[in-house]
Amino acid sequence: MFCCIYIKTSFYEHRHEFSVHLSVCIQSMLSVRTRFLLIVLLSQTLVCLSSGNGKSAVAAISDDHDAERVSYVRVLTLNMFLRPEMIASSWGGDYKDQRMQEFARKHASEFDILCFQEVFGTGSDRRERFLSMLREQGFLYSVASSHQHEGSCMCTKSLGCLDSLWPPRLSLDGGTLIVSRYPIVESDELVYSVGKGADGYARKGVLYARVRPDARSHDLHVFTTHLQAGGEHSSVRSTQLQEMAAFVHDKMRVPGRNSDPFILTGDLNMNGLDPRVYREIQTTLQPHASILGWQLIDSMVALSRDGKQQPTACTHANLQHEFDHFRILGNPEIHKELLVPEPTEQQQPHQEDCVKRIDYILTLLQPQRCSWQPSSYHLHKFETLHERSYRRISDHYGVSTLFLYSR
């Protein structure tokens, strides 16, 4: 069906009316698939405008064939809460196997690239079993953080080896994992030079994968990380963030990549709802991008109606809910906030204290090159549909972004 749509409007003054009007127009003319692609293309146009390309635009869609040239990739970041085998908040072992199986079979199919944190491979075959489940869902390509057993303590080059909870000769991988439906044509990893406490014995760092969705499109450069935990370790996180920024910058400087998008994902353990902390993230990452003329885009902020952030991690009611008392391995104060006893008449079940935004999908791209753009974002609670011993897949929400590109 032939359809020619022309848009000319002020983005800053009429964004809401502009979106609603064109969506109605599309729905009255084209098939469901084409309507979806056209609406996504509209979102791309809006992001281009918000990137500084002007206050007005003219967009033309000639026919269904042009719409078929537009495609998309769905990227998810999720801290899976699959801690190493010997760490658990209950006798049920945090229901690690049940939760990863439920995610793989019920939720993975919604996405194209999965970026995980806290999926450890050390001391268990759980990560390999998880990857096997994901391969059944079409995720044939993956890269995982490495495990290196050294003769000396893992954190001799980091901060405070003796302060760690781990035995001196035990080393852990970083727990990061990138899984893709599309070929991963290059991968790399940076292990942070600093770490504190238990994190000091894990090879925490930033994992990189160059993904090729289409032979004719620009590659996607995907990074995922899990920064130092603990409110008292902000200086360690700052150092790790700087090291990540330098690592990403080195990848951006490779010739021929000035049209490619760079997607930074992960659990930064930095609460973006705190203006000072959020400003640190921006001021650390943006200067590296600005040197090359790139712009940093936070999908949650850029694509929300009010430009505000939302919490992604909660401190209560995350997992078990069938306990009549707390059952915790080790110190009963550790991770106590993740457990909820059986509600009484005085208690309000399923109350949550979601006050932190620590999970991110950030995009670095050339503002004047709009062949790739973040188009929409979504928070996923991944709540269980049936009565189980846990309420959600993880103690974190998943954060996803739909990226649009034209082939």
ZAGUVEX-538464 format. One record per residue: residue in one letter; x, y, z of N, C-alpha, C in turn. Coordinates in steps of 0.05 Angstrom, whole numbers. Layout:
PT  rest     n_x     n_y     n_z    ca_x    ca_y    ca_z     c_x     c_y     c_z
PT     A       X       Y       Z       X       Y       Z       X       Y       Z
...
This chain:
PT  rest     n_x     n_y     n_z    ca_x    ca_y    ca_z     c_x     c_y     c_z
PT     M      17     -24       0       0       0       0      18      25       0
PT     F      12      44     -18      28      68     -20      20      87       3
PT     C      40      98      16      34     117      39      57     137      40
PT     C      49     162      37      70     183      39      63     201      62
PT     I      81     202      82      76     217     107      97     239     109
PT     Y      88     263     112     107     286     115     103     298     143
PT     I     125     302     157     124     313     184     141     338     185
PT     K     129     359     194     144     383     198     132     397     223
PT     T     148     397     244     137     407     270     160     415     287
PT     S     154     430     309     174     437     329     175     416     350
PT     F     198     403     352     201     381     371     198     390     399
PT     Y     210     413     406     211     422     433     184     433     443
PT     E     167     441     425     141     452     433     118     433     430
PT     H     120     414     411      96     398     405     102     368     404
PT     R     121     359     421     128     331     419     105     312     424
PT     H      89     318     444      67     300     451      46     299     429
PT     E      36     322     420      16     322     400      26     309     374
PT     F      51     314     368      64     303     343      63     273     343
PT     S      70     260     365      71     231     366      43     219     364
PT     V      24     229     378      -3     218     378     -16     221     351
PT     H     -13     243     338     -26     248     313     -15     229     292
PT     L      11     225     290      22     207     269      15     178     275
PT     S      14     170     300       7     142     306     -21     136     296
PT     V     -40     154     300     -67     149     291     -68     148     261
PT     C     -53     165     249     -53     165     219     -42     138     209
PT     I     -21     128     221      -9     103     212     -29      80     215
PT     Q     -42      79     238     -60      57     243     -83      55     224
PT     S     -90      77     211    -112      77     193    -104      68     165
PT     M     -79      63     160     -70      59     132     -56      33     127
PT     L     -41      22     146     -22       1     139     -26     -24     156
PT     S     -12     -45     149     -13     -70     163      -1     -67     191
PT     V      -6     -87     208       4     -85     236      35     -83     236
PT     R      49    -100     221      78    -100     221      89     -73     211
PT     T      77     -63     189      86     -38     178      80     -15     197
PT     R      57     -16     210      51       5     229      72       6     251
PT     F      79     -18     261      99     -19     282     126      -7     273
PT     L     134     -15     249     160      -5     239     159      26     235
PT     L     137      36     226     134      64     221     135      80     248
PT     I     121      69     268     121      82     294     149      82     306
PT     V     164      60     302     192      59     312     209      79     297
PT     L     204      82     270     219     101     255     213     129     264
PT     L     189     134     272     182     160     284     198     166     309
PT     S     200     145     326     216     148     351     245     155     344
PT     Q     256     143     322     283     149     314     285     179     306
PT     T     265     188     292     265     216     284     265     235     308
PT     L     250     228     329     248     244     353     275     245     367
PT     V     289     222     368     315     221     381     335     237     366
PT     C     334     236     340     352     252     323     348     281     329
PT     L     323     290     332     317     317     338     328     325     365
PT     S     324     307     385     333     313     412     363     313     414
PT     S     376     301     394     406     301     394     417     327     384
PT     G     401     345     375     410     371     367     410     376     337
PT     N     395     361     322     395     365     293     375     386     284
PT     G     363     401     303     344     421     295     318     418     308
PT     K     300     437     305     274     436     317     252     427     299
PT     S     258     422     274     238     412     255     250     391     237
PT     A     232     375     225     242     354     208     221     347     187
PT     V     230     336     165     212     326     145     219     297     141
PT     A     199     279     145     203     250     142     184     240     121
PT     A     194     222     104     177     211      83     180     181      83
PT     I     158     167      84     157     138      81     142     132      55
PT     S     154     120      36     142     117      10     122      94       9
PT     D     129      70      19     112      47      16     120      25      36
PT     D     107       3      34     113     -19      52     141     -29      48
PT     H     152     -28      24     179     -38      19     199     -22      35
PT     D     196       5      36     214      21      52     212      14      81
PT     A     188       9      91     185       2     119     199     -24     125
PT     E     200     -43     106     213     -69     111     243     -65     114
PT     R     255     -43     104     283     -38     107     291     -29     135
PT     V     272     -22     151     277     -14     178     275     -38     197
PT     S     295     -42     213     294     -64     232     303     -55     259
PT     Y     304     -73     278     309     -65     306     324     -88     320
PT     V     337     -81     342     350     -99     360     342     -92     389
PT     R     334    -112     404     325    -108     432     347    -117     451
PT     V     357     -98     467     379    -104     485     369    -103     514
PT     L     376    -123     530     368    -124     558     393    -125     575
PT     T     393    -110     597     412    -114     618     398    -123     644
PT     L     410    -143     657     397    -154     681     418    -166     700
PT     N     418    -157     725     433    -170     745     417    -195     754
PT     M     426    -219     747     410    -243     751     410    -254     780
PT     F     427    -243     797     428    -252     825     434    -282     827
PT     L     453    -291     810     463    -318     811     491    -317     822
PT     R     492    -313     848     518    -311     861     532    -337     862
PT     P     559    -337     869     574    -362     870     560    -383     887
PT     E     567    -408     882     553    -431     893     552    -430     924
PT     M     573    -421     937     574    -422     966     560    -399     979
PT     I     548    -380     964     535    -357     976     505    -360     970
PT     A     489    -359     992     460    -361     989     446    -347    1012
PT     S     422    -338    1008     407    -325    1029     387    -343    1042
PT     S     385    -369    1033     366    -387    1045     376    -415    1040
PT     W     363    -435    1054     369    -463    1050     363    -471    1021
PT     G     346    -457    1007     340    -463     980     361    -454     960
PT     G     383    -443     970     404    -434     952     396    -411     934
PT     D     377    -394     943     367    -372     928     351    -381     903
PT     Y     345    -406     902     330    -417     879     342    -409     852
PT     K     369    -411     852     384    -402     828     375    -417     803
PT     D     375    -444     805     368    -460     781     340    -455     772
PT     Q     321    -452     790     293    -448     782     290    -420     769
PT     R     303    -400     780     300    -373     769     313    -371     741
PT     M     337    -383     738     349    -380     711     334    -396     690
PT     Q     322    -419     698     306    -434     680     281    -419     672
PT     E     269    -406     691     244    -391     685     251    -367     666
PT     F     273    -354     671     280    -332     653     285    -342     625
PT     A     301    -363     622     309    -373     596     284    -382     580
PT     R     265    -395     593     243    -407     578     219    -388     575
PT     K     217    -368     592     193    -350     591     199    -322     582
PT     H     224    -312     586     229    -284     581     250    -279     559
PT     A     269    -297     556     291    -291     538     283    -285     509
PT     S     261    -298     500     252    -295     473     244    -267     466
PT     E     240    -249     486     232    -222     481     255    -204     471
PT     F     280    -215     472     303    -198     467     321    -210     446
PT     D     341    -194     437     361    -203     418     389    -204     429
PT     I     395    -186     447     421    -186     461     416    -184     491
PT     L     429    -202     506     425    -203     535     452    -197     548
PT     C     451    -177     566     475    -170     581     470    -176     611
PT     F     485    -195     622     480    -204     649     503    -196     668
PT     Q     495    -192     693     514    -190     715     507    -211     736
PT     E     526    -219     752     522    -239     772     512    -266     760
PT     V     526    -274     739     523    -301     728     551    -313     729
PT     F     558    -324     752     586    -333     756     590    -362     746
PT     G     613    -366     735     620    -393     725     639    -408     743
PT     T     650    -395     763     669    -408     781     655    -427     801
PT     G     665    -451     803     656    -469     823     629    -483     817
PT     S     619    -480     793     594    -492     786     591    -493     756
PT     D     574    -511     746     568    -512     717     543    -496     710
PT     R     534    -480     730     508    -466     726     508    -448     702
PT     R     530    -433     698     531    -415     675     529    -430     649
PT     E     543    -453     647     541    -468     623     513    -480     618
PT     R     500    -487     639     473    -497     637     454    -475     628
PT     F     459    -451     639     443    -427     631     447    -422     601
PT     L     472    -422     592     477    -417     564     464    -439     546
PT     S     464    -463     556     451    -485     540     421    -479     537
PT     M     408    -470     559     380    -463     557     375    -440     538
PT     L     393    -420     538     390    -397     520     395    -405     491
PT     R     413    -424     486     417    -433     459     392    -445     448
PT     E     376    -459     464     351    -470     455     331    -448     447
PT     Q     336    -423     457     319    -401     450     330    -384     427
PT     G     352    -394     415     363    -380     391     387    -363     397
PT     F     397    -363     421     421    -346     428     446    -364     425
PT     L     457    -363     401     479    -381     393     506    -370     399
PT     Y     508    -344     406     534    -331     409     536    -320     438
PT     S     560    -322     449     563    -312     477     592    -306     482
PT     V     596    -289     502     623    -284     513     619    -279     543
PT     A     637    -291     559     635    -290     588     661    -280     600
PT     S     658    -269     624     682    -260     638     699    -284     645
PT     S     725    -280     645     744    -303     648     750    -308     677
PT     H     758    -333     682     767    -341     709     797    -348     706
PT     Q     813    -337     724     841    -342     724     850    -349     752
PT     H     859    -374     755     868    -382     782     898    -377     783
PT     E     905    -358     800     933    -350     804     944    -363     830
PT     G     970    -366     831     982    -377     854     981    -359     878
PT     S     976    -334     875     974    -315     897     946    -304     898
PT     C     941    -289     918     914    -278     923     905    -261     899
PT     M     881    -264     891     870    -250     867     873    -220     870
PT     C     871    -209     893     870    -180     896     896    -168     906
PT     T     919    -180     900     944    -168     909     948    -141     896
PT     K     936    -137     872     939    -111     859     916     -92     865
PT     S     898    -101     881     874     -85     887     875     -75     916
PT     L     853     -65     925     852     -52     952     844     -72     973
PT     G     861     -77     992     853     -92    1016     848    -121    1013
PT     C     867    -137    1004     863    -165    1001     855    -178    1027
PT     L     867    -170    1049     861    -182    1075     833    -176    1085
PT     D     820    -156    1073     794    -149    1081     772    -166    1067
PT     S     781    -184    1049     762    -200    1034     751    -222    1051
PT     L     727    -231    1043     715    -254    1057     724    -281    1045
PT     W     739    -280    1023     747    -304    1009     773    -315    1018
PT     P     778    -341    1017     804    -353    1023     825    -341    1004
PT     P     850    -339    1013     871    -325     997     874    -336     969
PT     R     871    -362     964     877    -373     938     852    -378     920
PT     L     830    -367     929     806    -371     914     801    -347     896
PT     S     798    -351     870     792    -329     852     766    -335     838
PT     L     751    -314     832     726    -316     818     726    -301     792
PT     D     710    -310     773     707    -293     749     690    -269     756
PT     G     686    -251     737     672    -226     743     642    -228     743
PT     G     631    -251     734     602    -254     734     587    -241     711
PT     T     602    -229     692     588    -216     669     586    -234     645
PT     L     565    -230     630     559    -248     607     544    -233     586
PT     I     551    -235     561     537    -224     538     528    -247     520
PT     V     502    -248     514     491    -270     497     476    -257     475
PT     S     479    -268     450     467    -254     427     456    -274     407
PT     R     434    -266     394     423    -281     371     441    -277     347
PT     Y     456    -255     346     472    -248     322     501    -254     328
PT     P     517    -258     306     545    -265     310     561    -244     326
PT     I     577    -254     344     596    -237     358     623    -240     344
PT     V     631    -219     330     655    -221     313     680    -212     327
PT     E     678    -201     350     702    -193     366     694    -191     395
PT     S     712    -198     413     706    -195     441     732    -188     456
PT     D     728    -177     480     751    -168     496     742    -165     525
PT     E     760    -162     542     753    -158     571     775    -142     584
PT     L     766    -124     602     784    -109     619     778    -116     648
PT     V     798    -125     663     794    -130     691     803    -106     707
PT     Y     786     -96     724     793     -72     739     817     -76     757
PT     S     832     -55     761     856     -56     777     851     -54     807
PT     V     826     -46     814     820     -42     842     795     -57     849
PT     G     793     -65     874     769     -78     884     772     -80     915
PT     K     750     -83     928     750     -82     957     733    -104     969
PT     G     741    -116     992     725    -136    1004     721    -161     986
PT     A     698    -173     987     692    -196     971     695    -190     942
PT     D     688    -166     933     691    -159     905     720    -159     896
PT     G     738    -155     915     767    -155     908     777    -182     899
PT     Y     762    -204     905     771    -230     897     757    -240     871
PT     A     739    -224     861     727    -230     835     741    -214     814
PT     R     742    -225     790     755    -211     768     735    -192     755
PT     K     726    -173     772     706    -154     762     719    -136     741
PT     G     704    -129     721     714    -113     699     692    -106     680
PT     V     700    -100     655     680     -94     634     685    -113     611
PT     L     663    -125     602     663    -145     581     653    -131     555
PT     Y     666    -138     533     660    -125     507     654    -146     486
PT     A     634    -140     469     627    -157     446     620    -139     423
PT     R     631    -144     400     623    -130     375     604    -148     360
PT     V     579    -139     359     557    -156     348     550    -146     320
PT     R     545    -165     302     538    -158     275     510    -168     268
PT     P     490    -151     272     462    -160     266     457    -165     237
PT     D     471    -151     219     466    -153     191     491    -147     176
PT     A     497    -162     155     521    -158     140     523    -130     128
PT     R     500    -118     124     499     -91     111     497     -68     131
PT     S     494     -74     156     491     -53     176     517     -49     191
PT     H     518     -27     206     540     -22     224     539     -40     248
PT     D     562     -47     258     563     -65     281     554     -51     306
PT     L     544     -67     325     538     -57     352     561     -64     370
PT     H     571     -44     385     592     -49     405     580     -49     432
PT     V     578     -73     444     564     -76     469     583     -81     492
PT     F     579     -67     514     595     -70     538     576     -76     561
PT     T     586     -92     580     571     -95     605     591     -97     628
PT     T     582     -87     651     600     -86     674     584     -88     700
PT     H     598     -94     721     587     -94     748     607     -81     767
PT     L     602     -56     774     621     -42     791     619     -50     820
PT     Q     640     -42     835     643     -48     863     617     -42     879
PT     A     610     -61     896     587     -58     913     595     -45     940
PT     G     575     -35     954     581     -24     981     582       7     981
PT     G     564      18     998     563      48     999     589      61    1008
PT     E     605      46    1022     630      58    1033     653      57    1013
PT     H     648      45     989     669      42     970     666      59     945
PT     S     656      83     948     651     101     926     677     108     910
PT     S     699     110     924     724     117     911     733      94     893
PT     V     728      70     901     735      47     884     717      47     859
PT     R     692      52     862     674      54     838     683      76     819
PT     S     691      98     830     699     120     813     723     112     796
PT     T     742      98     808     766      89     794     758      69     772
PT     Q     740      50     779     731      30     760     716      44     736
PT     L     700      64     743     685      78     722     704      92     703
PT     Q     726     103     713     746     116     697     760      96     679
PT     E     766      73     690     779      52     674     761      42     652
PT     M     735      39     658     716      31     637     715      52     615
PT     A     713      77     623     712      99     603     736      98     584
PT     A     760      94     595     784      93     578     783      68     560
PT     F     773      46     570     771      21     554     752      25     531
PT     V     729      37     536     709      43     515     721      63     495
PT     H     735      83     504     747     103     487     767      90     468
PT     D     782      71     477     801      57     460     787      42     437
PT     K     764      31     443     749      17     423     737      36     403
PT     M     728      60     413     716      80     395     736      92     376
PT     R     761      92     384     782     105     367     790      88     343
PT     V     782      63     342     790      46     320     778      57     294
PT     P     794      61     273     785      72     248     761      57     237
PT     G     742      72     225     718      60     212     695      56     231
PT     R     697      65     256     675      60     274     659      85     282
PT     N     664     107     267     650     132     274     621     132     269
PT     S     611     111     255     582     109     250     569      88     267
PT     D     585      74     283     574      52     299     564      62     326
PT     P     544      49     337     535      56     364     550      39     385
PT     F     556      52     407     569      39     430     549      38     453
PT     I     543      14     462     522      11     482     535       1     508
PT     L     532      17     529     544      11     555     522       2     574
PT     T     524     -22     584     503     -33     601     515     -43     628
PT     G     497     -47     647     506     -61     671     496     -49     697
PT     D     505     -61     718     499     -53     746     522     -36     755
PT     L     518     -10     756     540       8     764     542      12     794
PT     N     522       2     808     521       7     837     524      37     844
PT     M     514      53     826     515      82     830     486      92     826
PT     N     474     103     847     446     111     847     442     136     831
PT     G     431     133     807     427     156     790     405     175     800
PT     L     389     167     819     370     185     831     382     206     849
PT     D     407     202     855     423     222     870     437     240     849
PT     P     429     265     846     440     283     825     470     284     825
PT     R     483     283     848     512     284     849     524     259     837
PT     V     513     236     843     523     211     832     518     209     802
PT     Y     495     217     793     489     216     765     507     235     749
PT     R     513     258     761     531     277     748     559     265     745
PT     E     567     249     765     594     236     763     595     217     739
PT     I     573     201     735     572     183     713     575     198     686
PT     Q     560     220     684     560     235     659     587     248     655
PT     T     598     261     675     624     275     672     647     256     668
PT     T     645     231     676     666     212     671     665     201     643
PT     L     641     195     633     638     183     607     638     203     584
PT     Q     624     225     587     620     244     565     646     256     555
PT     P     666     264     571     690     276     560     704     258     540
PT     H     705     232     546     718     213     527     703     213     501
PT     A     677     214     502     661     214     478     664     241     463
PT     S     664     263     477     665     289     465     690     294     449
PT     I     712     281     457     737     284     443     734     275     414
PT     L     717     255     409     712     244     383     687     254     370
PT     G     673     273     384     648     284     373     624     267     378
PT     W     625     249     398     603     232     404     586     244     427
PT     Q     562     233     429     543     242     450     534     219     467
PT     L     532     223     493     523     203     512     493     206     516
PT     I     478     184     511     449     184     514     440     163     534
PT     D     426     171     555     414     153     574     386     148     565
PT     S     380     123     556     354     116     545     331     123     564
PT     M     335     117     590     314     121     609     306     151     610
PT     V     326     168     609     320     197     611     311     208     584
PT     A     325     201     563     319     212     536     292     204     526
PT     L     283     180     533     259     169     520     235     169     539
PT     S     238     179     563     215     180     581     199     206     576
PT     R     174     206     583     157     229     578     165     253     594
PT     D     174     248     619     181     270     637     211     274     641
PT     G     227     257     628     256     259     630     267     251     657
PT     K     251     236     672     260     228     699     269     199     699
PT     Q     286     193     719     295     166     723     276     150     741
PT     Q     278     124     740     262     106     756     279      86     771
PT     P     271      77     794     287      57     809     289      30     793
PT     T     311      17     797     315      -9     783     322     -31     803
PT     A     326     -25     829     332     -45     849     317     -39     874
PT     C     308     -60     888     292     -57     912     306     -70     935
PT     T     299     -62     959     311     -73     983     293     -92     998
PT     H     269     -96     989     251    -114    1004     234    -130     984
PT     A     224    -153     993     205    -169     978     216    -178     951
PT     N     242    -183     950     253    -190     924     250    -220     917
PT     L     254    -237     937     253    -265     930     234    -281     947
PT     Q     244    -295     967     228    -315     981     205    -301     996
PT     H     182    -315     997     160    -304    1012     145    -326    1027
PT     E     155    -350    1028     141    -371    1041     154    -379    1067
PT     F     169    -361    1080     182    -367    1105     166    -358    1128
PT     D     166    -374    1150     155    -365    1175     176    -354    1194
PT     H     201    -357    1184     223    -344    1199     246    -342    1179
PT     F     266    -325    1185     288    -321    1167     307    -345    1168
PT     R     315    -355    1145     334    -377    1144     357    -368    1125
PT     I     379    -361    1137     401    -350    1122     426    -365    1129
PT     L     442    -371    1108     467    -384    1113     488    -363    1122
PT     G     503    -370    1142     524    -351    1151     512    -330    1169
PT     N     523    -306    1166     514    -283    1182     485    -276    1176
PT     P     467    -277    1196     439    -272    1190     433    -244    1182
PT     E     452    -226    1185     448    -198    1176     454    -194    1147
PT     I     469    -212    1135     477    -209    1107     453    -216    1089
PT     H     446    -197    1072     424    -201    1052     397    -206    1066
PT     K     395    -198    1091     369    -202    1105     347    -186    1091
PT     E     355    -164    1078     334    -148    1065     322    -162    1041
PT     L     334    -183    1031     324    -197    1008     302    -218    1015
PT     L     299    -223    1041     280    -243    1050     256    -230    1063
PT     V     233    -242    1061     209    -231    1073     195    -255    1087
PT     P     189    -253    1113     175    -274    1127     146    -276    1118
PT     E     133    -298    1125     105    -301    1119      89    -278    1130
PT     P      74    -263    1114      60    -240    1124      39    -247    1146
PT     T      37    -229    1165      17    -232    1186      -5    -212    1181
PT     E     -25    -211    1198     -47    -193    1194     -37    -164    1196
PT     Q     -16    -160    1211      -6    -132    1215      12    -124    1192
PT     Q      22    -143    1176      41    -137    1155      26    -134    1128
PT     Q      37    -116    1112      27    -113    1085      45    -129    1066
PT     P      35    -151    1055      52    -167    1037      60    -153    1012
PT     H      82    -160    1001      92    -150     975      98    -121     975
PT     Q     102    -108     998     111     -81     999     140     -80     991
PT     E     148     -60     976     176     -59     967     186     -30     971
PT     D     212     -29     976     225      -3     980     244       0     957
PT     C     234      10     935     250      13     910     260      42     908
PT     V     284      46     916     294      74     918     320      79     903
PT     K     330      58     889     356      61     876     354      56     846
PT     R     367      72     830     370      67     802     400      61     797
PT     I     407      36     795     435      29     791     440      13     766
PT     D     420       7     750     422      -9     726     418      10     702
PT     Y     436       7     682     437      27     660     440      15     633
PT     I     428      28     613     435      25     585     442      52     574
PT     L     467      58     569     476      83     559     487      79     531
PT     T     482      98     514     490      96     486     508     119     478
PT     L     530     113     465     548     133     453     545     131     423
PT     L     539     154     410     536     154     381     542     182     370
PT     Q     545     183     344     549     209     331     522     222     326
PT     P     516     245     337     490     257     335     480     261     306
PT     Q     499     267     289     491     273     261     487     247     245
PT     R     493     225     256     490     199     242     468     183     255
PT     C     445     182     243     421     170     256     413     143     244
PT     S     432     129     233     425     102     223     420      83     246
PT     W     431      88     269     425      73     294     415      93     315
PT     Q     394      85     329     384     103     350     369      86     371
PT     P     372      94     396     354      82     417     326      93     412
PT     S     306      75     411     279      83     404     260      82     427
PT     S     263      62     445     245      61     468     259      45     490
PT     Y     250      48     515     261      33     537     238      21     553
PT     H     245       1     570     225     -11     587     238     -23     611
PT     L     224     -22     634     232     -35     658     217     -62     661
PT     H     231     -83     667     219    -109     669     222    -119     698
PT     K     199    -123     711     201    -134     739     204    -164     739
PT     F     197    -177     717     199    -206     715     187    -220     739
PT     E     163    -213     745     149    -225     767     139    -253     759
PT     T     139    -271     778     130    -298     773      99    -299     771
PT     L      89    -315     753      60    -317     749      47    -337     766
PT     H      62    -355     778      50    -376     795      62    -374     823
PT     E      48    -387     842      57    -387     869      84    -403     871
PT     R     104    -389     879     131    -402     881     144    -392     907
PT     S     169    -401     910     184    -393     933     199    -367     928
PT     Y     194    -354     907     206    -328     901     186    -312     885
PT     R     188    -286     886     168    -269     873     177    -258     846
PT     R     203    -256     843     214    -245     818     238    -261     810
PT     I     246    -258     785     270    -271     775     295    -262     790
PT     S     296    -237     797     320    -226     810     312    -204     829
PT     D     332    -195     844     328    -172     862     332    -146     847
PT     H     337    -147     821     339    -123     804     317    -125     783
PT     Y     308    -102     773     292    -102     749     310    -105     725
PT     G     299    -116     704     313    -115     678     307     -88     665
PT     V     327     -78     650     324     -53     635     330     -60     606
PT     S     311     -53     588     315     -59     560     312     -33     543
PT     T     325     -33     521     323     -12     501     320     -24     473
PT     L     301     -13     458     298     -21     430     314      -2     413
PT     F     333     -13     398     350       2     380     341      -2     351
PT     L     338      20     337     328      20     310     351      25     291
PT     Y     352      10     269     371      16     247     358      12     220
PT     S     369      26     200     359      24     173     379       8     157
PT     R     370     -12     143     388     -29     127     390     -18      99
